[in-house]
Amino acid sequence: MPIYEYECDGCGKRFEVRQAIGEDGSDLKCPDCGVVGPTRLFSSFFCSGSDDLSFSGAGGSSCSTCSTGNCTSCGI
Ligand SMILES: [Zn+2]
């Protein structure tokens, strides 16, 4: 499942959300101020190459093929 980065319209905080393809995130809330409907910054965040702190324990790398973010299926 890809990870999307959003920016809060209220306070400008950026946060990442693991989200199914096709969801627009319009019902997401800012973790800091609670404003609904953050702006999506980019949508090709399949392979960050780092174990995201927010999702540690959820399976490590978001790439299904590798854990380094450096394989051919990462495609970035
Ligand atoms: Zn906010």
PDB file of the backbone (N, CA, C, O) and the ligand in Angstrom, with CONECT records:
HET     ZN  A 101       1
ATOM      1  N   MET A   1       0.854  -1.203   0.000  1.00  0.00           N
ATOM      2  CA  MET A   1       0.000   0.000   0.000  1.00  0.00           C
ATOM      3  C   MET A   1       0.884   1.244   0.000  1.00  0.00           C
ATOM      4  O   MET A   1       1.789   1.360   0.826  1.00  0.00           O
ATOM      5  N   PRO A   2       0.636   2.147  -0.891  1.00  0.00           N
ATOM      6  CA  PRO A   2       1.510   3.325  -0.993  1.00  0.00           C
ATOM      7  C   PRO A   2       1.343   4.283   0.176  1.00  0.00           C
ATOM      8  O   PRO A   2       0.319   4.297   0.859  1.00  0.00           O
ATOM      9  N   ILE A   3       2.367   5.073   0.379  1.00  0.00           N
ATOM     10  CA  ILE A   3       2.325   6.092   1.421  1.00  0.00           C
ATOM     11  C   ILE A   3       2.240   7.461   0.741  1.00  0.00           C
ATOM     12  O   ILE A   3       3.024   7.768  -0.157  1.00  0.00           O
ATOM     13  N   TYR A   4       1.313   8.249   1.167  1.00  0.00           N
ATOM     14  CA  TYR A   4       1.145   9.582   0.612  1.00  0.00           C
ATOM     15  C   TYR A   4       1.564  10.624   1.631  1.00  0.00           C
ATOM     16  O   TYR A   4       1.404  10.439   2.837  1.00  0.00           O
ATOM     17  N   GLU A   5       2.101  11.717   1.127  1.00  0.00           N
ATOM     18  CA  GLU A   5       2.462  12.802   2.029  1.00  0.00           C
ATOM     19  C   GLU A   5       1.449  13.926   1.870  1.00  0.00           C
ATOM     20  O   GLU A   5       1.084  14.318   0.762  1.00  0.00           O
ATOM     21  N   TYR A   6       1.019  14.420   2.997  1.00  0.00           N
ATOM     22  CA  TYR A   6       0.030  15.493   3.011  1.00  0.00           C
ATOM     23  C   TYR A   6       0.555  16.693   3.783  1.00  0.00           C
ATOM     24  O   TYR A   6       1.395  16.570   4.674  1.00  0.00           O
ATOM     25  N   GLU A   7       0.037  17.850   3.413  1.00  0.00           N
ATOM     26  CA  GLU A   7       0.353  19.063   4.168  1.00  0.00           C
ATOM     27  C   GLU A   7      -0.942  19.653   4.682  1.00  0.00           C
ATOM     28  O   GLU A   7      -1.899  19.844   3.931  1.00  0.00           O
ATOM     29  N   CYS A   8      -0.960  19.937   5.970  1.00  0.00           N
ATOM     30  CA  CYS A   8      -2.149  20.498   6.596  1.00  0.00           C
ATOM     31  C   CYS A   8      -2.397  21.926   6.100  1.00  0.00           C
ATOM     32  O   CYS A   8      -1.480  22.744   6.022  1.00  0.00           O
ATOM     33  N   ASP A   9      -3.650  22.197   5.772  1.00  0.00           N
ATOM     34  CA  ASP A   9      -4.000  23.547   5.338  1.00  0.00           C
ATOM     35  C   ASP A   9      -4.093  24.511   6.514  1.00  0.00           C
ATOM     36  O   ASP A   9      -4.034  25.730   6.349  1.00  0.00           O
ATOM     37  N   GLY A  10      -4.240  23.932   7.708  1.00  0.00           N
ATOM     38  CA  GLY A  10      -4.409  24.782   8.878  1.00  0.00           C
ATOM     39  C   GLY A  10      -3.099  25.252   9.472  1.00  0.00           C
ATOM     40  O   GLY A  10      -2.907  26.444   9.712  1.00  0.00           O
ATOM     41  N   CYS A  11      -2.168  24.283   9.716  1.00  0.00           N
ATOM     42  CA  CYS A  11      -0.938  24.653  10.414  1.00  0.00           C
ATOM     43  C   CYS A  11       0.315  24.400   9.585  1.00  0.00           C
ATOM     44  O   CYS A  11       1.414  24.778   9.989  1.00  0.00           O
ATOM     45  N   GLY A  12       0.153  23.758   8.418  1.00  0.00           N
ATOM     46  CA  GLY A  12       1.300  23.546   7.549  1.00  0.00           C
ATOM     47  C   GLY A  12       2.117  22.317   7.878  1.00  0.00           C
ATOM     48  O   GLY A  12       3.154  22.075   7.262  1.00  0.00           O
ATOM     49  N   LYS A  13       1.658  21.537   8.847  1.00  0.00           N
ATOM     50  CA  LYS A  13       2.386  20.319   9.198  1.00  0.00           C
ATOM     51  C   LYS A  13       2.310  19.322   8.062  1.00  0.00           C
ATOM     52  O   LYS A  13       1.269  19.162   7.425  1.00  0.00           O
ATOM     53  N   ARG A  14       3.437  18.645   7.813  1.00  0.00           N
ATOM     54  CA  ARG A  14       3.441  17.588   6.803  1.00  0.00           C
ATOM     55  C   ARG A  14       3.448  16.238   7.500  1.00  0.00           C
ATOM     56  O   ARG A  14       4.181  16.029   8.467  1.00  0.00           O
ATOM     57  N   PHE A  15       2.637  15.336   7.006  1.00  0.00           N
ATOM     58  CA  PHE A  15       2.586  14.005   7.592  1.00  0.00           C
ATOM     59  C   PHE A  15       2.299  12.988   6.500  1.00  0.00           C
ATOM     60  O   PHE A  15       1.775  13.320   5.437  1.00  0.00           O
ATOM     61  N   GLU A  16       2.655  11.736   6.787  1.00  0.00           N
ATOM     62  CA  GLU A  16       2.511  10.672   5.803  1.00  0.00           C
ATOM     63  C   GLU A  16       1.382   9.744   6.216  1.00  0.00           C
ATOM     64  O   GLU A  16       1.177   9.455   7.395  1.00  0.00           O
ATOM     65  N   VAL A  17       0.659   9.288   5.207  1.00  0.00           N
ATOM     66  CA  VAL A  17      -0.472   8.407   5.456  1.00  0.00           C
ATOM     67  C   VAL A  17      -0.382   7.215   4.517  1.00  0.00           C
ATOM     68  O   VAL A  17      -0.222   7.376   3.307  1.00  0.00           O
ATOM     69  N   ARG A  18      -0.486   6.026   5.079  1.00  0.00           N
ATOM     70  CA  ARG A  18      -0.546   4.830   4.255  1.00  0.00           C
ATOM     71  C   ARG A  18      -1.989   4.640   3.825  1.00  0.00           C
ATOM     72  O   ARG A  18      -2.890   4.561   4.661  1.00  0.00           O
ATOM     73  N   GLN A  19      -2.205   4.566   2.525  1.00  0.00           N
ATOM     74  CA  GLN A  19      -3.569   4.701   2.027  1.00  0.00           C
ATOM     75  C   GLN A  19      -3.773   3.855   0.783  1.00  0.00           C
ATOM     76  O   GLN A  19      -2.860   3.708  -0.029  1.00  0.00           O
ATOM     77  N   ALA A  20      -4.944   3.310   0.634  1.00  0.00           N
ATOM     78  CA  ALA A  20      -5.256   2.522  -0.553  1.00  0.00           C
ATOM     79  C   ALA A  20      -5.298   3.419  -1.784  1.00  0.00           C
ATOM     80  O   ALA A  20      -5.673   4.589  -1.712  1.00  0.00           O
ATOM     81  N   ILE A  21      -4.901   2.831  -2.925  1.00  0.00           N
ATOM     82  CA  ILE A  21      -4.950   3.581  -4.178  1.00  0.00           C
ATOM     83  C   ILE A  21      -6.391   3.947  -4.488  1.00  0.00           C
ATOM     84  O   ILE A  21      -7.285   3.108  -4.378  1.00  0.00           O
ATOM     85  N   GLY A  22      -6.618   5.182  -4.870  1.00  0.00           N
ATOM     86  CA  GLY A  22      -7.957   5.619  -5.220  1.00  0.00           C
ATOM     87  C   GLY A  22      -8.608   6.460  -4.141  1.00  0.00           C
ATOM     88  O   GLY A  22      -9.571   7.182  -4.400  1.00  0.00           O
ATOM     89  N   GLU A  23      -8.074   6.364  -2.918  1.00  0.00           N
ATOM     90  CA  GLU A  23      -8.630   7.216  -1.871  1.00  0.00           C
ATOM     91  C   GLU A  23      -8.038   8.612  -2.002  1.00  0.00           C
ATOM     92  O   GLU A  23      -6.851   8.767  -2.289  1.00  0.00           O
ATOM     93  N   ASP A  24      -8.862   9.618  -1.791  1.00  0.00           N
ATOM     94  CA  ASP A  24      -8.381  10.975  -2.023  1.00  0.00           C
ATOM     95  C   ASP A  24      -7.922  11.667  -0.748  1.00  0.00           C
ATOM     96  O   ASP A  24      -7.351  12.756  -0.806  1.00  0.00           O
ATOM     97  N   GLY A  25      -8.161  11.053   0.388  1.00  0.00           N
ATOM     98  CA  GLY A  25      -7.667  11.624   1.634  1.00  0.00           C
ATOM     99  C   GLY A  25      -8.427  12.842   2.102  1.00  0.00           C
ATOM    100  O   GLY A  25      -7.968  13.553   2.996  1.00  0.00           O
ATOM    101  N   SER A  26      -9.588  13.097   1.509  1.00  0.00           N
ATOM    102  CA  SER A  26     -10.323  14.308   1.868  1.00  0.00           C
ATOM    103  C   SER A  26     -10.887  14.251   3.280  1.00  0.00           C
ATOM    104  O   SER A  26     -11.279  15.271   3.847  1.00  0.00           O
ATOM    105  N   ASP A  27     -10.924  13.037   3.844  1.00  0.00           N
ATOM    106  CA  ASP A  27     -11.470  12.920   5.197  1.00  0.00           C
ATOM    107  C   ASP A  27     -10.373  12.771   6.248  1.00  0.00           C
ATOM    108  O   ASP A  27     -10.647  12.498   7.417  1.00  0.00           O
ATOM    109  N   LEU A  28      -9.121  12.958   5.810  1.00  0.00           N
ATOM    110  CA  LEU A  28      -8.013  12.856   6.756  1.00  0.00           C
ATOM    111  C   LEU A  28      -7.966  14.079   7.658  1.00  0.00           C
ATOM    112  O   LEU A  28      -8.389  15.177   7.296  1.00  0.00           O
ATOM    113  N   LYS A  29      -7.424  13.836   8.865  1.00  0.00           N
ATOM    114  CA  LYS A  29      -7.272  14.937   9.809  1.00  0.00           C
ATOM    115  C   LYS A  29      -5.802  15.170  10.107  1.00  0.00           C
ATOM    116  O   LYS A  29      -5.017  14.224  10.169  1.00  0.00           O
ATOM    117  N   CYS A  30      -5.436  16.410  10.288  1.00  0.00           N
ATOM    118  CA  CYS A  30      -4.092  16.748  10.719  1.00  0.00           C
ATOM    119  C   CYS A  30      -3.858  16.196  12.127  1.00  0.00           C
ATOM    120  O   CYS A  30      -4.682  16.408  13.016  1.00  0.00           O
ATOM    121  N   PRO A  31      -2.745  15.493  12.339  1.00  0.00           N
ATOM    122  CA  PRO A  31      -2.467  14.941  13.667  1.00  0.00           C
ATOM    123  C   PRO A  31      -2.159  16.013  14.702  1.00  0.00           C
ATOM    124  O   PRO A  31      -2.224  15.752  15.903  1.00  0.00           O
ATOM    125  N   ASP A  32      -1.831  17.193  14.255  1.00  0.00           N
ATOM    126  CA  ASP A  32      -1.496  18.261  15.193  1.00  0.00           C
ATOM    127  C   ASP A  32      -2.699  19.116  15.566  1.00  0.00           C
ATOM    128  O   ASP A  32      -3.000  19.298  16.745  1.00  0.00           O
ATOM    129  N   CYS A  33      -3.390  19.643  14.545  1.00  0.00           N
ATOM    130  CA  CYS A  33      -4.447  20.616  14.843  1.00  0.00           C
ATOM    131  C   CYS A  33      -5.847  20.104  14.513  1.00  0.00           C
ATOM    132  O   CYS A  33      -6.840  20.731  14.884  1.00  0.00           O
ATOM    133  N   GLY A  34      -5.934  18.951  13.809  1.00  0.00           N
ATOM    134  CA  GLY A  34      -7.226  18.344  13.578  1.00  0.00           C
ATOM    135  C   GLY A  34      -8.008  18.898  12.403  1.00  0.00           C
ATOM    136  O   GLY A  34      -9.160  18.519  12.190  1.00  0.00           O
ATOM    137  N   VAL A  35      -7.391  19.799  11.630  1.00  0.00           N
ATOM    138  CA  VAL A  35      -8.070  20.325  10.451  1.00  0.00           C
ATOM    139  C   VAL A  35      -8.246  19.206   9.420  1.00  0.00           C
ATOM    140  O   VAL A  35      -7.314  18.443   9.163  1.00  0.00           O
ATOM    141  N   VAL A  36      -9.415  19.113   8.844  1.00  0.00           N
ATOM    142  CA  VAL A  36      -9.738  18.052   7.891  1.00  0.00           C
ATOM    143  C   VAL A  36      -9.409  18.508   6.471  1.00  0.00           C
ATOM    144  O   VAL A  36      -9.559  19.682   6.131  1.00  0.00           O
ATOM    145  N   GLY A  37      -8.959  17.559   5.651  1.00  0.00           N
ATOM    146  CA  GLY A  37      -8.764  17.833   4.235  1.00  0.00           C
ATOM    147  C   GLY A  37      -7.401  18.397   3.895  1.00  0.00           C
ATOM    148  O   GLY A  37      -7.310  19.475   3.308  1.00  0.00           O
ATOM    149  N   PRO A  38      -6.326  17.681   4.257  1.00  0.00           N
ATOM    150  CA  PRO A  38      -4.984  18.162   3.926  1.00  0.00           C
ATOM    151  C   PRO A  38      -4.710  18.083   2.423  1.00  0.00           C
ATOM    152  O   PRO A  38      -5.400  17.375   1.689  1.00  0.00           O
ATOM    153  N   THR A  39      -3.703  18.813   1.985  1.00  0.00           N
ATOM    154  CA  THR A  39      -3.312  18.811   0.581  1.00  0.00           C
ATOM    155  C   THR A  39      -2.296  17.713   0.329  1.00  0.00           C
ATOM    156  O   THR A  39      -1.301  17.606   1.047  1.00  0.00           O
ATOM    157  N   ARG A  40      -2.539  16.902  -0.680  1.00  0.00           N
ATOM    158  CA  ARG A  40      -1.582  15.839  -1.005  1.00  0.00           C
ATOM    159  C   ARG A  40      -0.391  16.453  -1.737  1.00  0.00           C
ATOM    160  O   ARG A  40      -0.555  17.225  -2.682  1.00  0.00           O
ATOM    161  N   LEU A  41       0.794  16.099  -1.289  1.00  0.00           N
ATOM    162  CA  LEU A  41       1.991  16.684  -1.876  1.00  0.00           C
ATOM    163  C   LEU A  41       2.497  15.878  -3.063  1.00  0.00           C
ATOM    164  O   LEU A  41       2.779  16.440  -4.121  1.00  0.00           O
ATOM    165  N   PHE A  42       2.612  14.591  -2.898  1.00  0.00           N
ATOM    166  CA  PHE A  42       2.955  13.740  -4.043  1.00  0.00           C
ATOM    167  C   PHE A  42       2.477  12.335  -3.771  1.00  0.00           C
ATOM    168  O   PHE A  42       2.154  11.984  -2.636  1.00  0.00           O
ATOM    169  N   SER A  43       2.435  11.525  -4.827  1.00  0.00           N
ATOM    170  CA  SER A  43       1.762  10.238  -4.689  1.00  0.00           C
ATOM    171  C   SER A  43       2.621   9.060  -5.119  1.00  0.00           C
ATOM    172  O   SER A  43       2.099   7.968  -5.346  1.00  0.00           O
ATOM    173  N   SER A  44       3.919   9.261  -5.234  1.00  0.00           N
ATOM    174  CA  SER A  44       4.777   8.152  -5.661  1.00  0.00           C
ATOM    175  C   SER A  44       5.753   7.799  -4.551  1.00  0.00           C
ATOM    176  O   SER A  44       6.965   7.745  -4.755  1.00  0.00           O
ATOM    177  N   PHE A  45       5.207   7.565  -3.398  1.00  0.00           N
ATOM    178  CA  PHE A  45       6.048   7.360  -2.218  1.00  0.00           C
ATOM    179  C   PHE A  45       6.070   5.888  -1.818  1.00  0.00           C
ATOM    180  O   PHE A  45       6.038   5.551  -0.635  1.00  0.00           O
ATOM    181  N   PHE A  46       6.124   5.018  -2.828  1.00  0.00           N
ATOM    182  CA  PHE A  46       6.078   3.594  -2.548  1.00  0.00           C
ATOM    183  C   PHE A  46       7.295   3.130  -1.760  1.00  0.00           C
ATOM    184  O   PHE A  46       7.188   2.225  -0.933  1.00  0.00           O
ATOM    185  N   CYS A  47       8.434   3.730  -2.004  1.00  0.00           N
ATOM    186  CA  CYS A  47       9.675   3.185  -1.500  1.00  0.00           C
ATOM    187  C   CYS A  47      10.547   4.277  -0.889  1.00  0.00           C
ATOM    188  O   CYS A  47      11.393   4.857  -1.570  1.00  0.00           O
ATOM    189  N   SER A  48      10.343   4.548   0.362  1.00  0.00           N
ATOM    190  CA  SER A  48      11.123   5.602   0.985  1.00  0.00           C
ATOM    191  C   SER A  48      12.531   5.148   1.310  1.00  0.00           C
ATOM    192  O   SER A  48      13.440   5.970   1.423  1.00  0.00           O
ATOM    193  N   GLY A  49      12.722   3.838   1.463  1.00  0.00           N
ATOM    194  CA  GLY A  49      14.038   3.317   1.785  1.00  0.00           C
ATOM    195  C   GLY A  49      14.364   3.403   3.253  1.00  0.00           C
ATOM    196  O   GLY A  49      15.430   2.962   3.683  1.00  0.00           O
ATOM    197  N   SER A  50      13.483   3.953   4.008  1.00  0.00           N
ATOM    198  CA  SER A  50      13.707   4.020   5.450  1.00  0.00           C
ATOM    199  C   SER A  50      12.471   3.504   6.166  1.00  0.00           C
ATOM    200  O   SER A  50      11.346   3.679   5.695  1.00  0.00           O
ATOM    201  N   ASP A  51      12.683   2.891   7.268  1.00  0.00           N
ATOM    202  CA  ASP A  51      11.552   2.436   8.050  1.00  0.00           C
ATOM    203  C   ASP A  51      10.905   3.641   8.717  1.00  0.00           C
ATOM    204  O   ASP A  51      11.458   4.232   9.644  1.00  0.00           O
ATOM    205  N   ASP A  52       9.749   3.981   8.235  1.00  0.00           N
ATOM    206  CA  ASP A  52       9.092   5.176   8.735  1.00  0.00           C
ATOM    207  C   ASP A  52       8.766   5.033  10.221  1.00  0.00           C
ATOM    208  O   ASP A  52       8.233   4.010  10.651  1.00  0.00           O
ATOM    209  N   LEU A  53       9.081   6.041  10.979  1.00  0.00           N
ATOM    210  CA  LEU A  53       8.882   5.990  12.419  1.00  0.00           C
ATOM    211  C   LEU A  53       7.410   5.833  12.774  1.00  0.00           C
ATOM    212  O   LEU A  53       7.058   5.183  13.759  1.00  0.00           O
ATOM    213  N   SER A  54       6.564   6.436  11.962  1.00  0.00           N
ATOM    214  CA  SER A  54       5.142   6.408  12.266  1.00  0.00           C
ATOM    215  C   SER A  54       4.543   5.027  12.058  1.00  0.00           C
ATOM    216  O   SER A  54       3.492   4.708  12.616  1.00  0.00           O
ATOM    217  N   PHE A  55       5.218   4.202  11.249  1.00  0.00           N
ATOM    218  CA  PHE A  55       4.631   2.926  10.892  1.00  0.00           C
ATOM    219  C   PHE A  55       5.532   1.757  11.268  1.00  0.00           C
ATOM    220  O   PHE A  55       5.361   0.655  10.748  1.00  0.00           O
ATOM    221  N   SER A  56       6.474   1.978  12.150  1.00  0.00           N
ATOM    222  CA  SER A  56       7.338   0.882  12.549  1.00  0.00           C
ATOM    223  C   SER A  56       6.506  -0.230  13.159  1.00  0.00           C
ATOM    224  O   SER A  56       5.601   0.020  13.955  1.00  0.00           O
ATOM    225  N   GLY A  57       6.817  -1.449  12.782  1.00  0.00           N
ATOM    226  CA  GLY A  57       6.047  -2.569  13.263  1.00  0.00           C
ATOM    227  C   GLY A  57       4.949  -2.963  12.307  1.00  0.00           C
ATOM    228  O   GLY A  57       4.284  -3.979  12.510  1.00  0.00           O
ATOM    229  N   ALA A  58       4.748  -2.182  11.276  1.00  0.00           N
ATOM    230  CA  ALA A  58       3.703  -2.481  10.314  1.00  0.00           C
ATOM    231  C   ALA A  58       4.253  -3.249   9.117  1.00  0.00           C
ATOM    232  O   ALA A  58       3.553  -3.412   8.117  1.00  0.00           O
ATOM    233  N   GLY A  59       5.483  -3.719   9.201  1.00  0.00           N
ATOM    234  CA  GLY A  59       6.007  -4.541   8.117  1.00  0.00           C
ATOM    235  C   GLY A  59       7.277  -3.988   7.514  1.00  0.00           C
ATOM    236  O   GLY A  59       7.708  -4.470   6.466  1.00  0.00           O
ATOM    237  N   GLY A  60       7.891  -3.003   8.124  1.00  0.00           N
ATOM    238  CA  GLY A  60       9.147  -2.470   7.602  1.00  0.00           C
ATOM    239  C   GLY A  60       8.948  -1.643   6.355  1.00  0.00           C
ATOM    240  O   GLY A  60       8.044  -0.810   6.285  1.00  0.00           O
ATOM    241  N   SER A  61       9.802  -1.878   5.362  1.00  0.00           N
ATOM    242  CA  SER A  61       9.743  -1.093   4.140  1.00  0.00           C
ATOM    243  C   SER A  61       8.396  -1.215   3.463  1.00  0.00           C
ATOM    244  O   SER A  61       7.756  -2.264   3.522  1.00  0.00           O
ATOM    245  N   SER A  62       7.965  -0.144   2.821  1.00  0.00           N
ATOM    246  CA  SER A  62       6.704  -0.168   2.109  1.00  0.00           C
ATOM    247  C   SER A  62       6.838  -0.857   0.764  1.00  0.00           C
ATOM    248  O   SER A  62       5.835  -1.185   0.131  1.00  0.00           O
ATOM    249  N   CYS A  63       8.079  -1.080   0.319  1.00  0.00           N
ATOM    250  CA  CYS A  63       8.283  -1.784  -0.940  1.00  0.00           C
ATOM    251  C   CYS A  63       8.071  -3.274  -0.707  1.00  0.00           C
ATOM    252  O   CYS A  63       8.584  -3.834   0.262  1.00  0.00           O
ATOM    253  N   SER A  64       7.322  -3.909  -1.586  1.00  0.00           N
ATOM    254  CA  SER A  64       7.009  -5.318  -1.390  1.00  0.00           C
ATOM    255  C   SER A  64       8.137  -6.220  -1.842  1.00  0.00           C
ATOM    256  O   SER A  64       8.117  -7.419  -1.563  1.00  0.00           O
ATOM    257  N   THR A  65       9.114  -5.673  -2.529  1.00  0.00           N
ATOM    258  CA  THR A  65      10.173  -6.495  -3.106  1.00  0.00           C
ATOM    259  C   THR A  65      11.485  -6.399  -2.347  1.00  0.00           C
ATOM    260  O   THR A  65      12.212  -7.386  -2.232  1.00  0.00           O
ATOM    261  N   CYS A  66      11.789  -5.226  -1.833  1.00  0.00           N
ATOM    262  CA  CYS A  66      13.070  -5.064  -1.173  1.00  0.00           C
ATOM    263  C   CYS A  66      12.912  -4.261   0.112  1.00  0.00           C
ATOM    264  O   CYS A  66      11.829  -3.763   0.422  1.00  0.00           O
ATOM    265  N   SER A  67      13.994  -4.146   0.842  1.00  0.00           N
ATOM    266  CA  SER A  67      13.960  -3.363   2.062  1.00  0.00           C
ATOM    267  C   SER A  67      14.888  -2.158   1.983  1.00  0.00           C
ATOM    268  O   SER A  67      15.095  -1.457   2.974  1.00  0.00           O
ATOM    269  N   THR A  68      15.443  -1.922   0.802  1.00  0.00           N
ATOM    270  CA  THR A  68      16.428  -0.860   0.660  1.00  0.00           C
ATOM    271  C   THR A  68      15.898   0.336  -0.111  1.00  0.00           C
ATOM    272  O   THR A  68      16.495   1.413  -0.068  1.00  0.00           O
ATOM    273  N   GLY A  69      14.783   0.164  -0.816  1.00  0.00           N
ATOM    274  CA  GLY A  69      14.291   1.244  -1.655  1.00  0.00           C
ATOM    275  C   GLY A  69      15.117   1.417  -2.906  1.00  0.00           C
ATOM    276  O   GLY A  69      15.103   2.480  -3.527  1.00  0.00           O
ATOM    277  N   ASN A  70      15.834   0.382  -3.277  1.00  0.00           N
ATOM    278  CA  ASN A  70      16.780   0.500  -4.385  1.00  0.00           C
ATOM    279  C   ASN A  70      16.640  -0.619  -5.403  1.00  0.00           C
ATOM    280  O   ASN A  70      17.587  -0.910  -6.133  1.00  0.00           O
ATOM    281  N   CYS A  71      15.479  -1.246  -5.464  1.00  0.00           N
ATOM    282  CA  CYS A  71      15.311  -2.345  -6.412  1.00  0.00           C
ATOM    283  C   CYS A  71      14.563  -1.856  -7.663  1.00  0.00           C
ATOM    284  O   CYS A  71      14.087  -0.722  -7.713  1.00  0.00           O
ATOM    285  N   THR A  72      14.473  -2.722  -8.653  1.00  0.00           N
ATOM    286  CA  THR A  72      13.854  -2.292  -9.916  1.00  0.00           C
ATOM    287  C   THR A  72      12.375  -2.013  -9.753  1.00  0.00           C
ATOM    288  O   THR A  72      11.821  -1.186 -10.477  1.00  0.00           O
ATOM    289  N   SER A  73      11.728  -2.685  -8.821  1.00  0.00           N
ATOM    290  CA  SER A  73      10.295  -2.471  -8.670  1.00  0.00           C
ATOM    291  C   SER A  73       9.971  -1.167  -7.948  1.00  0.00           C
ATOM    292  O   SER A  73       8.822  -0.726  -7.915  1.00  0.00           O
ATOM    293  N   CYS A  74      10.998  -0.563  -7.375  1.00  0.00           N
ATOM    294  CA  CYS A  74      10.771   0.738  -6.761  1.00  0.00           C
ATOM    295  C   CYS A  74      10.471   1.770  -7.848  1.00  0.00           C
ATOM    296  O   CYS A  74       9.603   2.627  -7.682  1.00  0.00           O
ATOM    297  N   GLY A  75      11.190   1.678  -8.946  1.00  0.00           N
ATOM    298  CA  GLY A  75      10.861   2.451 -10.135  1.00  0.00           C
ATOM    299  C   GLY A  75      10.937   3.948 -10.000  1.00  0.00           C
ATOM    300  O   GLY A  75      10.293   4.659 -10.771  1.00  0.00           O
ATOM    301  N   ILE A  76      11.683   4.448  -9.070  1.00  0.00           N
ATOM    302  CA  ILE A  76      11.759   5.892  -8.912  1.00  0.00           C
ATOM    303  C   ILE A  76      13.164   6.378  -9.239  1.00  0.00           C
ATOM    304  O   ILE A  76      13.436   7.577  -9.165  1.00  0.00           O
TER     305      ILE A  76
HETATM  306 ZN    ZN A 101      -2.569  21.067  11.160  1.00  0.00          ZN2+
END
